[in-house]
Amino acid sequence: ESYPQIKQRSEQHAKASGIDLDFRQSNSEGELVDWIQEARLKADGLIINGAGLTYTSIAILDALKMFDKPKIELHIRSHA
C-alpha cells in the first residue's frame, strides 16, 4: 500500500470506530519531537512509525518517555 492508501484506510477505520485521528508524516526529527510533546496535552494515545529514527534518536525516545499515555510503535513499509 502507498502512504495515501494507508492514511485513507486508517482514517476510515477511525471514523467508523468513533475515534478522532490526527495522521501526520514528517522526516524531520525536531518536528516529530514537537508533535509528541503536543500530543501530551491533546491526545489519549499515540501510534508512531519512527522508521530509522527509532534506533538513533535520543530526542524522540525522551519525548516518548514523557508521553504517559498508551503508545504503540509500529513499522510499516510505504511506497509513495
Long-range contacts (C-beta under 8 A, 24 or more apart in sequence): 1-78, 1-79, 2-78, 2-79, 2-80, 3-78, 3-79, 3-80, 6-76, 6-78, 29-53, 29-57, 29-59, 29-60, 30-59, 32-57, 32-60, 32-63, 33-59, 33-60, 33-63, 36-60, 36-63, 36-64, 36-66, 36-67, 37-63, 37-66, 39-67, 40-66, 40-67, 40-68, 40-69, 43-69, 44-69, 44-70, 45-69, 45-70, 45-71, 45-72, 46-70, 46-71, 46-72, 47-71, 47-72, 47-73, 47-74, 48-72, 48-73, 48-74, 49-73, 49-74, 49-75, 49-76, 51-75
